[in-house]
Amino acid sequence: LHQQAILIQSGLPLEESLRMTIEQAETDKQRRMVGSWRSEITEGRSFSEALRRSPYKIPDSVIAGVGVGEESGHLDKILLRLAEELETSAENRKTITRALVYPMTLISVSIIMISMMMVWVVPKITAVFASSNRELPLITKVVVSLSDFTQDYGLYLLGLIVLLVLGFRRAMQNAERKQRWHAFILTLPGVGRWLRMADISDWARSLGVLLNSGVPALAALNISSAVVSNLSLQSKFKKVTEAMRQGSSLRKALEDNLDGSGFLVHMVGSGEASSELDKMLLRVAEYYSVRLNNAVEVFLKLLNPILIILMGAMILAIVAAIMLPIMDMNNAI
């Protein structure tokens, strides 16, 4: 979208700008996607209709914005706004992913390493202790017991985990069950608050850009509600849209249907009073994005050293469980 906006802004016709984009595409998927748009346009359809008919999933906010841009004659400006919105929304998701991927990767690698030690290293060394008929330290007994459990039941435990994951994925195919799960996620400390901030930021940015582009308010609200990934939060924004359809102000609708969003309600109220709702919504989106980034940075700064210390302590415990009996045997000799 960004590239299209720049090419159109430079005076190139839309069909020609799409051809240039196809030639410069970095992947086959991008080439096929833009090619499908160009084919529709050469057949006489509008850009928004080409996006709507595309076999690739295009966000409704982009289709609506492009439609308004074609009608108003400001397609290049609207494409720039839409491109910035999509990039910022993607950054919010990357922020949350960054906060979760590193700790989960560190924990997973540590579990795999410790499991390998329990299955292959510890049994060979502790076999020597068993033949000596000496009283083993408590930490060694614990590690040996864990090693025996891993050897005897490790595969069963792994199979159970796989079955639980598959069962969970199957359960999430039910929309009502998935919405209840999403509602539960929002109550989780840390992650729930991050997801809420990311979704509110995406909703506010999408609505602000669409209103600024000239999309009618109710249509913009419907499209922005679909941007929200958490189904529980999405249902609340749909209630906000319904309240607006029945004649309520956006501020009142948010106040009645969205708990714990005082800043959003206050800014929307100010925007409605000053007739600058689109600008206020974009400020709200920026505010929640900054809060999300700050929260994740603090979390990672606190969590990383804690995880490293815990993993180091676990490995140290295994080493101590092996070394203590060896030292005891040397002393006895």
N, C-alpha and C positions, 0 to 999 in steps of 0.2 A: 504493500500500500504506500509506503514511504517513497519508494522508487517511482511508482506511478504518479504520485502527487508532484514530484520534482519534474518528471518528464512532461506532464500536462502543463505545469506552470511555465515551462520553457517554450511552450507553443506547439508541441507535437500533438497531432490528433490521437485520440484514445487507441484506435486500432494499431497505429504505428508504435505507440509507447508500449503496448502489450507485446508486439512483435520483438521489440528490443529487449524487453524483460525476458522473453522466452530464450533468446540467444545468449543472455547473460546469466541464466538460471544456474544455480550451483548444484542442484540435484535433479534427478529424473522426475521425482514427484512434483517439484515446483514447476518444471517444464510442462508436465501434463496438465497440472491445475490451471496455469495461466493459458495454456493452449485451449482448454475447454472454454474459458471465458472468451477468448478471441474468436473461436468458432461461432459461438452464439451471437457475438456482436456483428460478425461479417454476414450473418443471416438476417440482420436488421433489428435485432433486439437491443434493448437498453442495457447499460452496464449492470444496473441493479437486478434486472431480470436475468441476465447472464449469471450473476452470482447466485441467484435463487435457484436456477436450474442446474447449477454445477453439481457433479457427482461427489464433490468434496464438501465437507461440512463447513459452511461459512457462517459466522455469528450473525444473528438477526440484527444486532446493533449496527454492524457494518452494512448490511443490505439496506436497512432503513436510512442510514446516513448517506449512503451513495445515492439513493433515490431522491432525497431532498437536495443533494448537491447537484444532481442533473437538472432538477426543476428550477433551482435558483441560479444556476450558472456559476456556482462556486465549488465545483467538484474538487479542484486541487486543494483548496483550504480545508475542506471537510475530510478529504483523504489523509491530510497531515494530522488533523486532530484524532481521527480514528486510529491511525498508526501509533501515535503517542499513547493513546488509551490502551491498546492491545499490548504494547511493550511494557507499560507500567504495571498492568494486571499480571503479565507473565513474571515480572520482577517480584511481585508480592508472593506468588506461588514458589518461586525459586528461594525466597527468603525462608519460608516455612520448610521447604525441602532441605535446605542447607542445615537448618537447626536439627532436623531429625535424622538425616542420612549419616552424618559423621558419628554420632553416638551409637546408632544401630550397627554401623559397620565395625566400629571398635569392639562393641560387645559381641557381635557375631564371630569375628576373627578370634577373639579371646576364648569364646566357648569352644570353637573348633580345635584350637591349640590345646586347651586343657583336656578336652575329650580324647584327643590323640595321645596325650601323655598318660591319661588314665587307662587307656586300652592297651598301649604298646610299651610304654616306658616303665610306669610304676610296677606292674605285675612282675616284670623280669627282675627288678631290683629287690622288691619285697620278698620274692621267693627265697632269697639268701637269708633274710631275717627269720623267716618261718622255720628254716632248718636249724637255726641256732638255738631255738627253744628259750629265747630270752624275752623278758617282759618289755613290750614296745611302748614308747611314749604315746600319750593320748592323741596327739596330732597325727601320728603315724597310723594309729588304729582307725581314725576318722578317714584319712586319705585312702587307706587300704579298703575300707568298707565302701567308699564312693567308687573306687576302681572296680570292685567286684560287682557293684550295682550297674555300672556303666557297661561292663562286659556282658552281664546276664540279661539286662533289660534295655540297653541303649537303642537297639534296632526297633524294639516294640515302642519305645517312647518316641522315636523319630517317626514311625508309622502313624502313631496317634496324633502327632502334631500335624502331619500331612492331611490326615482325615479331618481334623478340626478346621484347617484352613479351607479345604474343599467344601466342607459343610457350611462354613461361614459365607463363602462366596455364593453358594447356592441359596442360602437364606436371604442374602442381600438382593436377590433377583425379585423379591417381593417388595413392592413400592412402600407399603405401609410399614413393614419391618425395617426397611432401609431408613425411612424417615425417623422412626423411633431411635435407631442407632445413631443417626446424625444429631438428634436432640441430645442423646447421652454424651456424644463427643463434645458438644458445646459446654457441658458441665465439668469437663475435665480441667484440672488446674493447668495453666500454661497453654497447652495446645488448644483447648477450647477457646480461650481468649484470643489467641493468634488468628485462628480460623474466622472468628467473628469479626475481628478488625479487618482481615483481608477481604472478606465478603462485603462488609459495609463499604469499604474503600472502593471495591469494584463496582458496587451498585451506584454509589454516589458519583463516581467518575463517568460511568456509562450514561446515567441520567443527565448529568451536567453537559456532557458532550452532545447528546442527542437533542436536548432542549436548545443548546447554543446553535446547533445546526438547523433548527427550525422544525424538528419532528414534533407533532402534536403531543401534548402532555400525557394523555392516557396511553397512546401507542408507545411513547418513550418509557413509561412506567412498566408496561407489559414486557417490553424487550429487556429492560434493566433487571427485572425480577428473574428472568431466565439466565442472566449472567451469574447469579448467586449459586455456588456449587453445593452448599449445605442445604439439603431438602427441608429441614426444619425451619431454617432461617428464610428460605425461599418461600415457604407457605405463608410466613408472616408478611413478607413484602407483597405477596399476592393479595393478602387481606387489606394491605394499605392501598393497593390499586383499586380494589373493589370499593373501599370507603371513599376514595376520590371519585369514582364513577357515580356514587350516590350523592355527591355534592359536598363532601367534607374537604377541608383544606389539607394540604400535605402535612403540615405541622401537626394538626389534630389527629390525622390518620396514623402518623408515626408514633405519637404519644400514646395512643390507645392500643396499638398492636405490637410495638417494639420496645420491650422493657430494657432498661439499663443503657439507653443511648441518649442521654441528656444533651451531650454536645451536638449530636446530629440534629436533634429536635430544635435546639436553640438556634443553630445556624440556618436551618431551613425556615424557621419562623422569621428570622431577620431577612433572609433572601426574599421571602414572599412579601414582606412589608416594604422592601426597597425595590421590588421588581428586578432583582438581580439574583434570582434563584439559581440559575446555571453557574454563575461565578462562585456563589456560596457552596454549592455542591462540589465543585472542583477543589475548593479550599478544604472542605471536609475530607475528600479523598486523599489529599496530600497530607493532612494531619494524621489520619489513620495509618497511612503508609510509613510516615516517619516514626510513629509510635511502634508499629510492628517491627521495623528495622532495629530500633533501640532495644526493644524487649528481647529480640532474638540474640543480639550481640551480647547483652548482659548474661543471658542464659548460657551461651556458649563459653563465655569467659569463666563462668562459675563451674559449669559441668565438666569441661575438658580435663582440668587438673584432678577433679574428684574421680572421674572414670579411670584416669591413668594410675592414681594411687590405689584404687580398688583392684584393678587388674594386676598391678605390681604386688599387692598384698596376697592375692590368690596364688600367684606363681611362687612368691616367697614361702607361702605355707607349704606348697608341694615340695619345694627344695628342702625346707626345714624338716619335713616329715621323712625325707630320704636320708638327709645328712645326720640327723640326731642319732639314729640307731648305729650308723657307721662309726660315728665318733665314739659312741658308747662301747662298741665292739673293739675298737682300737685301744681304748683305755683299759679294757679288760685284758687284752693281750699284753 
